[in-house]
Amino acid sequence: MKNAFIIEDLSSLNSISMNVAGPIVASYGLRALQIPVQNFITQTEMEGTIRTNYSAEWLKALFETAHHQFKNTENIGLIGYLGKTEIIDLIAKSALINDFRLLLVDPVMADNGHYYPLLDATYCQQLKRLLPFADVVTPNVTELAFLTGNQYSPSFSEGQITTMVSQLRSLLKKDATVVVTGIETQGQVGCYWDDGVSCGTNYLRKVDGHFYGTGDAFAAALLGELSEHAQLSDCLPQIMKRIRASIHNTLLNENDLKLGVDITPLLRRND
């Protein structure tokens, strides 16, 4: 059995981040090994005081133990929301970062032209330290702009997206894959992908609203598909359709969208 390390926050009272990534990854027959870098009571965009439980010493010991226990096994990894420059430093210096056959880095830090609460441009600069380790990077449009030093626009053209992806490639391995999410045009939303050899786009009709946890779910499903050597041109349309089904389910059954999405359509057993 392949080991899939999920390295991101655990927002306890929400269906986002590790709460959605773990089940999705496990549904692909992978052993989901969860490394919660911070434990939030609720997600950072909920109203009220942001409360978190975090220990650098505990996290460092966890990285060391994971490396020694699994360094000789087949590992893949997903790095999502981290939230502290100190955590980025711990990961970059850990032996575990070199233990992955496939590593997907989702640079979760911003959306709609703004950084998430607690994060800023300094965090963005530090996060770039992890990009050379990545085989796959999945920024949304805002994150792509920030990582490449460009001014955000809600209406980037495909040519501008292509240019920024080329700029991002200067921070990556030569054969790394980039998937840009959250691109909106003419009532549609979709993604642009570039694997260094070919590129393409996939769009679906946009569902109005902001749906928390969809990025986390997308990254986990993509990791699952790539663990089975799926081609982007084949798996991305399917993932997007399942994301849309997840959104429709959430709209039917949930009053508070900040609590996250219904990931049932994204679980592999429902294919």
Secondary structure as GFF3:
##gff-version 3
##sequence-region A 1 271
A	DSSP	beta_strand	3	11	.	.	.	ID=ss1
A	DSSP	alpha_helix	18	26	.	.	.	ID=ss2
A	DSSP	beta_strand	31	40	.	.	.	ID=ss3
A	DSSP	beta_strand	52	53	.	.	.	ID=ss4
A	DSSP	alpha_helix	56	70	.	.	.	ID=ss5
A	DSSP	beta_strand	75	79	.	.	.	ID=ss6
A	DSSP	alpha_helix	85	93	.	.	.	ID=ss7
A	DSSP	three_ten_helix	95	98	.	.	.	ID=ss8
A	DSSP	beta_strand	102	105	.	.	.	ID=ss9
A	DSSP	beta_strand	110	111	.	.	.	ID=ss10
A	DSSP	beta_strand	114	115	.	.	.	ID=ss11
A	DSSP	alpha_helix	121	127	.	.	.	ID=ss12
A	DSSP	three_ten_helix	128	133	.	.	.	ID=ss13
A	DSSP	beta_strand	136	137	.	.	.	ID=ss14
A	DSSP	alpha_helix	141	147	.	.	.	ID=ss15
A	DSSP	alpha_helix	158	169	.	.	.	ID=ss16
A	DSSP	beta_strand	177	185	.	.	.	ID=ss17
A	DSSP	beta_strand	188	194	.	.	.	ID=ss18
A	DSSP	beta_strand	199	205	.	.	.	ID=ss19
A	DSSP	alpha_helix	214	227	.	.	.	ID=ss20
A	DSSP	alpha_helix	232	253	.	.	.	ID=ss21
A	DSSP	three_ten_helix	257	259	.	.	.	ID=ss22
A	DSSP	three_ten_helix	264	266	.	.	.	ID=ss23
A	DSSP	three_ten_helix	268	270	.	.	.	ID=ss24
###
